Amino acid sequence: MKKFFAVAITLGGIICSFGQERPLAGPREGPRGQGQRPQPMEKVDLPEPEVKLYIEGDFRYIESNGVPNHETGDFPGRGNPHAILPQQHKWKVPAQPEIADEPTPLGRHPFGVALNGIPIDPGTAEYWNRDPSSGWRYEALTGHVNLGIDHSNAHVQPTGAYHYHGVPHGVLHHHHDSPNEMTMIGYAADGFPIYSNFGYIEANDPASGVKEMKSSWKVKGGSRPSDSNSPGGEYDGRFTADWEYVEGHGDLDAFNGRFGPTPEYPEGIYH
């Protein structure tokens, strides 16, 4: 898996009230049948961003109208014909998360939610030959498929839901003038906090300074299978299946996380 966050993907909580991405229509495919391209949405005037975070019982709730609190790309636009529309997002995740005995595959569900109430949904709906059964799923941020991603690594679903595929730079700049700090940006579906791509040099020592975290996932060497069920060619990172986990290759574990203190959790937490 191509990774962009220092976080776990084991799901122990509940994520609800969101739309699913659909594959982008091809040159001769549209919502009214073959040969009719989908028409871009019209941009609408958006209300002010609204987000509410609160704890009730054993759960943390995040509610928002889906309007980002930072500048976005020009939607609709090239690669993404959808306009940002207000949403009725509501999530609940464990307020006191616990590490699961076994990981739960993320599947097609959002990974988590940012502090501004915008979903973090790194996966795509695009596959080689538009065939999900092939297993060759495109990665969003490699530049090999044009999804109209903006400067916050985000774009818009057909439902009008703005969402992040990678580090949400707009969220980082909203909280800090410098992005080179250890910055909490949201909560994963299992309730653990999500931080940006900077962390302490020594995981258990806040006084050690910060550095950019390196994932232990790397692009495989060699070439993809050359049969009819594979795109062939050299592994270059454009597909999720191009990546492999190599223990010790970077700073993070197989779930792109680590345990240690953070500014918000000085006693230590998985993040």
C-alpha positions in Angstrom: 0.0 0.0 0.0 1.2 3.5 -0.8 1.1 5.4 2.5 0.9 9.1 3.4 0.1 9.1 7.1 1.9 7.9 10.2 -1.2 6.1 11.4 -2.8 2.7 11.9 -5.5 1.2 9.6 -6.9 -1.3 12.1 -10.5 -0.4 12.3 -12.1 -0.8 15.7 -14.6 2.1 15.5 -17.6 3.0 13.3 -17.6 5.4 10.4 -21.0 6.4 9.0 -22.8 8.9 6.9 -20.5 9.1 3.9 -20.7 8.4 0.2 -18.6 5.9 -1.7 -16.4 7.0 -4.6 -17.3 5.5 -8.0 -14.9 5.0 -11.0 -14.6 8.1 -13.1 -16.5 7.7 -16.4 -14.5 6.8 -19.5 -14.3 8.7 -22.8 -17.5 7.1 -24.0 -19.3 6.4 -20.8 -21.7 8.7 -18.9 -24.5 8.6 -16.4 -27.1 8.3 -19.3 -25.3 5.5 -21.1 -22.5 4.8 -23.5 -21.4 7.7 -25.7 -22.7 10.5 -23.3 -20.1 12.1 -21.1 -21.1 13.2 -17.6 -21.6 17.0 -17.5 -19.6 18.9 -14.9 -21.5 20.2 -11.9 -22.0 23.9 -11.4 -20.0 25.5 -8.6 -22.2 26.6 -5.7 -21.8 29.2 -3.0 -20.8 27.3 0.1 -21.8 28.2 3.7 -19.2 28.8 6.4 -17.4 25.6 7.7 -19.1 23.9 10.6 -17.5 21.2 12.7 -18.3 19.8 16.2 -16.2 17.3 18.1 -17.5 15.9 21.4 -17.3 12.8 23.6 -20.5 11.0 24.7 -20.2 7.8 26.6 -17.5 5.6 25.1 -17.3 7.4 21.8 -15.9 10.5 20.2 -18.3 12.1 17.7 -17.2 14.3 14.8 -20.0 16.2 12.9 -19.5 18.6 10.1 -21.1 20.2 7.0 -18.2 19.0 4.9 -17.0 22.5 4.0 -13.2 22.8 4.3 -11.7 25.6 6.4 -9.0 26.3 3.9 -8.6 27.2 0.2 -9.3 24.4 -2.2 -8.6 23.6 -5.8 -11.0 24.9 -8.5 -13.8 22.4 -8.5 -15.3 21.3 -10.9 -12.1 21.2 -13.0 -9.9 19.0 -15.1 -9.8 15.5 -13.8 -12.7 16.0 -11.4 -16.0 17.3 -12.7 -17.7 17.5 -9.3 -18.5 20.6 -7.3 -18.1 20.8 -3.5 -21.5 20.5 -1.8 -22.4 20.8 1.8 -22.7 17.4 3.5 -24.2 16.0 6.7 -21.2 14.1 8.0 -21.4 12.3 11.4 -18.8 9.8 12.7 -18.3 8.0 15.9 -15.0 6.4 17.0 -13.8 5.0 20.3 -12.9 7.7 22.7 -10.4 5.3 24.5 -9.0 3.3 21.6 -7.4 -0.1 22.1 -5.0 -1.9 19.8 -6.7 -4.8 18.1 -5.4 -8.4 18.2 -5.7 -8.5 14.4 -5.9 -5.8 11.7 -9.1 -5.2 9.9 -8.7 -4.4 6.1 -9.7 -0.9 5.2 -11.6 -1.9 2.1 -13.5 0.9 0.4 -14.2 2.8 3.6 -12.6 6.1 4.6 -9.6 5.8 6.8 -10.5 8.5 9.2 -11.6 12.1 9.6 -9.6 15.3 9.9 -10.1 17.8 12.7 -12.1 20.0 10.3 -14.6 17.3 9.7 -13.4 16.3 6.2 -13.0 12.6 5.5 -9.6 11.1 4.9 -10.1 8.5 2.2 -6.7 7.6 0.6 -8.0 4.7 -1.6 -9.3 5.2 -5.1 -12.1 3.7 -7.2 -9.9 3.4 -10.3 -8.5 0.1 -11.5 -6.4 -1.1 -14.4 -8.8 -1.8 -17.4 -11.6 -0.5 -15.1 -11.7 -4.0 -13.6 -11.8 -4.2 -9.8 -11.4 -8.0 -10.0 -8.0 -7.5 -11.5 -6.6 -6.3 -8.1 -4.6 -3.6 -9.8 -5.9 -0.5 -8.1 -4.4 2.9 -8.9 -2.8 5.1 -6.3 -4.2 8.6 -6.1 -1.1 10.7 -5.7 1.5 9.1 -8.0 0.5 11.3 -11.0 -0.3 8.3 -13.2 -4.0 8.9 -13.2 -5.6 12.4 -13.3 -8.1 12.7 -10.4 -8.0 16.5 -10.2 -6.2 16.4 -6.8 -5.6 19.9 -5.3 -2.8 21.3 -3.1 -4.3 19.7 0.0 -4.2 16.2 -1.7 -8.0 16.3 -2.0 -10.7 16.3 -4.6 -14.5 15.7 -4.7 -16.7 12.7 -4.9 -19.8 12.5 -7.2 -21.8 13.3 -4.1 -20.1 16.6 -3.7 -18.1 15.4 -0.7 -14.6 17.0 -0.5 -12.1 14.5 0.9 -8.4 14.0 1.4 -6.2 11.3 -0.2 -3.0 12.4 1.4 -1.4 14.9 3.8 -4.0 17.7 4.1 -1.7 20.7 3.8 -4.6 23.1 4.3 -5.3 21.6 7.7 -1.6 21.8 8.6 -1.3 25.5 7.7 -4.5 26.2 9.6 -2.9 24.9 12.8 0.8 25.9 12.3 2.7 28.5 10.3 5.4 25.8 9.6 4.4 22.4 8.3 7.6 20.9 9.8 6.1 20.2 13.2 4.4 17.2 14.8 0.8 18.2 14.1 -2.3 16.2 15.0 -4.7 16.4 12.0 -7.5 14.0 12.9 -8.7 10.6 14.1 -8.5 7.2 12.5 -11.6 5.0 12.4 -10.2 3.0 15.3 -10.1 6.1 17.4 -6.3 6.6 17.4 -5.0 10.1 16.6 -3.6 10.9 13.1 -0.5 13.0 12.8 1.2 14.6 9.9 4.3 13.2 8.3 6.6 14.7 11.0 7.4 13.0 14.3 10.0 12.9 17.0 13.4 11.6 15.9 13.4 9.2 18.9 9.8 7.9 19.2 9.9 8.1 23.1 11.8 11.4 23.4 10.1 14.7 22.7 13.4 16.5 23.4 15.0 14.7 20.4 13.6 17.1 17.9 11.4 16.2 14.9 12.0 14.8 11.4 10.0 13.7 8.5 8.8 10.1 9.0 9.8 7.5 6.5 7.4 4.7 5.7 8.6 1.1 5.7 6.5 0.5 2.6 8.6 0.6 -0.6 8.1 0.0 -4.3 8.9 -3.6 -5.3 11.8 -4.3 -7.5 11.5 -5.9 -10.9 8.4 -6.2 -13.2 4.8 -7.0 -12.7 3.5 -10.3 -14.1 3.2 -10.3 -17.9 0.0 -12.3 -18.2 -3.4 -11.0 -19.5 -4.6 -10.3 -15.9 -1.8 -7.8 -15.2 -0.8 -4.4 -16.7 2.8 -5.6 -17.0 5.7 -3.2 -16.9 8.1 -2.4 -14.1 6.8 -1.7 -10.6 6.7 2.0 -10.2 4.2 2.7 -7.5 1.2 3.6 -9.6 -0.7 0.6 -8.3 -1.3 -0.3 -4.6 0.0 -3.8 -5.5 3.3 -2.3 -6.5 4.2 -1.7 -2.8 5.6 -4.0 -0.2 6.3 -3.7 3.5 9.9 -4.1 4.5 10.4 -4.2 8.3 13.0 -1.6 9.4 13.1 0.1 6.0 11.7 3.2 7.6 10.5 4.7 11.0 7.0 3.2 11.0 5.4 -0.2 11.3 3.3 -2.1 8.8 0.3 0.1 9.6 2.4 3.3 9.2 2.2 3.9 12.9 4.4 3.9 16.0 3.9 4.2 19.8 5.2 7.2 21.8 4.3 10.5 23.4 2.8 13.3 21.3 2.0 16.9 22.1 -1.6 16.0 22.8 -0.9 12.6 24.5 2.3 13.2 26.5 1.9 9.8 28.3 2.2 8.0 24.9 -0.3 6.6 22.4 -0.2 4.7 19.1 -0.4 7.2 16.3 
